[in-house]
C-alpha cells in the first residue's frame, strides 16, 4: 500500500483512514480490564482521564503527547474519547468491554476518522449549574 497518493501533479495527499477496529479476548473481568485501559501503561505510559462527558483526557509516552476530551465513560462497559497530538487532526476512540464467558472480557477498540472530515455540531453536555454546549459529531 502506498503511504502517499498523488492526486494532482503538484499536490500530495495522505489517504484518509476512516476506521480501524480491533477485538481482543482477555482472561480478566470487565472491571480489571477497565482499570488497565483507564490507567497508565496500555493506551500510553501516563494516562489522566476526567471520566465525565467533556472531561479532560491526557496521554503521555516518550514519543508523543496526546490531549483531548471524554465523550462518554460508562464504567465498566464503555469509554469514548477524542485525542490528538499537536498539529494533527483528532480521532475518536471507543473502547467497549463485554463479558465473553467465565472471567473473560471482549475488548473492542475502534478508532474513527479524523475530525476534519466530520461536521461538528453543538450538543448539550451536563455540568454543575445547568447545561453547556460541547462538541458532538455527525458524519459528513
Steps between C-alpha positions, in 0.01 A plus 500: 500500500626848418545739791457805279265548208553760229162648411634788292849547353604763757299373797548192718232389745492243777231238454211529744464201730141505610497225762732257674353218709654238724340244728682320782388219731662550840512262794379764747176651629359818346593689817863382474519594132337839572765574763777415254368707207427806716842491669850554367670224310257386230382805303812696600764499771308766695121535471293772670124480440220704652237230447200728438360628167716794395775405748868541413698213351882502501730225374880519526767264367866553427427556131181708518244694700133480408229716651125496458169460678274225626178447307357222718617288793267221612704289740577215435333467160596791272752780465492744207741789461664728245878545486764665284863596500584867443440602140323175400128434444315344794367145491222341701582189701233271641577212735217254563533230766262202489490178702608209278485206737612414849766758591551599135443848353468600136669837451405670176705804399383728218694808390299711257599741225651843556282783626562709188276265295208526742250777563518642852169590664406620847341257740400553862751371753407472866688723744456639847250786495333411171581400146790609286547423134795296383608306195308208359554345164294416199646330195544732205 
